[in-house]
Amino acid sequence: MALTLFGFDKRRAVRGLARIRERTLLLWALADGTPGAFAARHLFRHKTRKQPFTRWLWMILSAQGVAIVIAIIPK
């Protein structure tokens, strides 16, 4: 879903229309689509220069990675 939203937002940006809020894009990345968000950034060349956005996206990816590691470590 994040990939689709990034593509939709890029299309609206090119056309000069109302955009999807960055917070919404980040929440979708957090919820289910970090790989899709990174793929969309590359595929659509979208949100690649926005440093605060990029930092947040990397922080989300890192947190998800830590959560996966914690989930698979035997107790």
N, C-alpha and C positions, 0 to 999 in steps of 0.2 A: 504494500500500500504506500509506503514511503516513496518508493521509486515513482509511482504514478503521481503522487502529490507534488514531488519535485518537478516532474515533467510538466504538469499542469501549471505550476507556479512560473516556470521558465517561459512557457507559452504566453501566459498573461503578462509577464514582464516585457517580452518582446513586443507585444501588442499595445503596451501602455495601459493595461487594465488594472483593476484592483488586485492586490496580491494576497497570497496566503501568508499569515503572520509567521515569523521565524519561530516563535514559541510553538505554534501548531506543528510545524515541520519537525522540530526537535522532539516534541512529545510523541509523534508517530515513529520517529527513529528509536526512541526509548521503548515504546510499546511493542514494536514488532519489526522494525525495519532498518537497523543499522547497516547491514550489508546493502540493502536497497538504496539507502541514503548515500552511501559512499559511491555506489555504482552510478547513481543518478548524477552526482556531482561531476563525475568523470564523463559520463555519456552526454549529458546536456551542457556541460561546462557552466554549471549553475552553483552559485554560492561558494565559489572557489577563492575569492579574495576577501571575504567577510571574516576577519580574524576572530572576533568574539564568537561568531557562529561556528567557525571551524574548531575553536577550542572546546566549545560545549559538545560538539559532535564527538570529538576525540575522548572527552571525559565520559560521555555516555558509553562509548565503545569499551573504554577501560573498566568502567564499573560493571558492565555486562560480562567482561572477561573474568574479573575477580569473582563475580557471582557464580559463573560456571565452574571455575576452579574450586571454590568452596563447596559447591554442590556435589562434585565428583570425588572429593577427598574422602577416603574411608574414615569412619568415626570409631 
